[in-house]
Amino acid sequence: MDINPVLTVATNATGVVAGKMISPQSIVVGTSATGLTGREGDLFRFALPYSILITMFIGVIALIQAYLLPQIIPFASAPAADSLQTGQSGGGVYILILTVLDLLALGAATRRVDDNAEKE
């Protein structure tokens, strides 16, 4: 089974975003812009769990899209839109539904983490 190149590129781009929040450059710029210079370690420790959570979440989504539901991502070599048969789609509805479910799950996880932080 070949992996869809569109999925690979999209997953790589998403992984970059998840890793960007813990990059040294982002942390230094963030602390200097907010007047928290010297507290880079605190910011890193705060952002690291979120980065790991997002990375794991994206990994699970990519595995589901690659192996369980490969039809939801259109292949890069798909025929022109005017040659598609009636009722055949590129998976846009599935992508929309999964995106909404992903955002709801991520929002619930973030809220749970915030609620736990407030209790402490």
FENHU-V978777 format. One record per run of one state. SS is the DSSP state (h for helix, s for strand, l for the rest). FROM is the first residue (numbers start at 1). LEN is the number of residues. If there is no record, write none. Layout:
SS | FROM | LEN
SS | FROM | LEN
This chain:
l | 1 | 4
h | 5 | 16
l | 21 | 3
h | 24 | 11
l | 35 | 5
h | 40 | 29
l | 69 | 1
h | 70 | 3
l | 73 | 8
h | 81 | 3
l | 84 | 8
h | 92 | 28
l | 120 | 1
